[in-house]
Amino acid sequence: MHILAAVHPELTGRLQKSASHRFAVVPAETWSTAVAVIRRQPIEIAVVDPGLEGPPRAQEIERLHVLFPSLPLVLYARLTPELPPVLLQLGRSGVRTVVLAGHDDHPTQIRDVLTEEGARSLSRRLLDEVSDLLDGLPAELRWAIETIVRAPAQFHTVQELADRARMDRRTCARWFARVALPPPSVMLTVLRVVYAHRLLQDPGYTVEDVAARLGYARARSFTQNVKEVFGVTPAELRMSLSSDDALRRVRERFFEVQPDRDAVREA
């Protein structure tokens, strides 16, 4: 899981030392860099410091919250006389998870906060919503699917899924058929596009941002996959369906109505 660290360099070091193997810390020294990183890398939690560029301010963090409302935010800052009113303002905006340097940032405490916020990440919520579809698959294959959902830009093919699960392609395909799932290539495309829909709900992402974040070399290929799954373009998709409606449509088309579930071309 990738974590943005838009905090003072000293706090970045503490955060990196506290992060377990589950978390990869991506530093950002300015707010403009932070926005660019969020748009193009698989950031699932943002740890932010109101004093990143000087005296503590709420504006930049409020902007992040507006642009990327699905992204969990953790405030990590040193306690100064100027900080409390900023925390109060951010709390009114809905940003309430706070870690104070030197008070509650023991490595164990930081890991606990990151784990709790990780449960609110987009990939975790999506996996929870489709977990019933994966019932019956061996643990290794479920873990491989979860890994690909969390890092969609790094894994693209059924062979990569099979390698991740330590089985050959045929065995992987047989497991999918055994539990009445679409072929693995269809499953991976559908999950990727549903995840893309969740990202498109945030006003801070463009279609090109989402395509790049999911590992598409060309936005045209991304658009084609969206059309195959939902029948509309990405721009139309972000305006036409809520997250619940999108997931419901995918379930009905690919996991309940058998004749249509091979509609997405296999990779």
Secondary structure as the mmCIF struct_conf table of DSSP 4:
data_model
#
loop_
_struct_conf.conf_type_id
_struct_conf.id
_struct_conf.beg_label_comp_id
_struct_conf.beg_label_asym_id
_struct_conf.beg_label_seq_id
_struct_conf.end_label_comp_id
_struct_conf.end_label_asym_id
_struct_conf.end_label_seq_id
STRN STRN1 HIS A 2 ALA A 6
BEND BEND1 VAL A 7 VAL A 7
HELX_RH_AL_P HELX_RH_AL_P1 PRO A 9 SER A 18
TURN_TY1_P TURN_TY1_P1 HIS A 21 ARG A 22
STRN STRN2 ALA A 24 PRO A 27
BEND BEND2 GLU A 29 THR A 30
HELX_RH_AL_P HELX_RH_AL_P2 TRP A 31 ARG A 40
BEND BEND3 GLN A 41 GLN A 41
STRN STRN3 ILE A 43 VAL A 48
TURN_TY1_P TURN_TY1_P2 PRO A 50 GLU A 53
BEND BEND4 GLY A 54 PRO A 55
BEND BEND5 ALA A 58 ALA A 58
HELX_RH_AL_P HELX_RH_AL_P3 GLN A 59 LEU A 67
TURN_TY1_P TURN_TY1_P3 PRO A 69 SER A 70
BEND BEND6 LEU A 71 LEU A 71
STRN STRN4 LEU A 73 ARG A 78
TURN_TY1_P TURN_TY1_P4 PRO A 81 GLU A 82
HELX_RH_AL_P HELX_RH_AL_P4 LEU A 83 ARG A 92
TURN_TY1_P TURN_TY1_P5 SER A 93 GLY A 94
STRN STRN5 VAL A 98 ALA A 101
TURN_TY1_P TURN_TY1_P6 GLY A 102 HIS A 103
BEND BEND7 ASP A 104 ASP A 104
HELX_RH_AL_P HELX_RH_AL_P5 PRO A 107 GLY A 118
TURN_TY1_P TURN_TY1_P7 ALA A 119 ARG A 120
BEND BEND8 SER A 121 SER A 121
HELX_RH_AL_P HELX_RH_AL_P6 LEU A 122 VAL A 130
HELX_RH_3T_P HELX_RH_3T_P1 SER A 131 LEU A 134
TURN_TY1_P TURN_TY1_P8 ASP A 135 GLY A 136
BEND BEND9 LEU A 137 LEU A 137
HELX_RH_AL_P HELX_RH_AL_P7 ALA A 139 ARG A 150
TURN_TY1_P TURN_TY1_P9 PRO A 152 GLN A 154
BEND BEND10 THR A 157 THR A 157
HELX_RH_AL_P HELX_RH_AL_P8 VAL A 158 ALA A 165
TURN_TY1_P TURN_TY1_P10 ARG A 166 ARG A 166
BEND BEND11 MET A 167 MET A 167
HELX_RH_AL_P HELX_RH_AL_P9 ARG A 169 ARG A 178
TURN_TY1_P TURN_TY1_P11 VAL A 179 ALA A 180
HELX_LH_PP_P HELX_LH_PP_P1 LEU A 181 PRO A 183
HELX_RH_AL_P HELX_RH_AL_P10 PRO A 184 LEU A 200
TURN_TY1_P TURN_TY1_P12 GLN A 201 GLN A 201
BEND BEND12 ASP A 202 ASP A 202
TURN_TY1_P TURN_TY1_P13 PRO A 203 GLY A 204
HELX_RH_AL_P HELX_RH_AL_P11 VAL A 207 ARG A 213
TURN_TY1_P TURN_TY1_P14 LEU A 214 GLY A 215
BEND BEND13 ALA A 217 ALA A 217
HELX_RH_AL_P HELX_RH_AL_P12 ALA A 219 PHE A 230
BEND BEND14 GLY A 231 VAL A 232
HELX_RH_AL_P HELX_RH_AL_P13 PRO A 234 SER A 240
HELX_RH_AL_P HELX_RH_AL_P14 SER A 243 VAL A 250
HELX_RH_PI_P HELX_RH_PI_P1 ARG A 251 GLU A 256
HELX_RH_3T_P HELX_RH_3T_P2 GLN A 258 ASP A 260
TURN_TY1_P TURN_TY1_P15 ARG A 261 ASP A 262
BEND BEND15 VAL A 264 VAL A 264
HELX_LH_PP_P HELX_LH_PP_P2 ARG A 265 GLU A 266
#
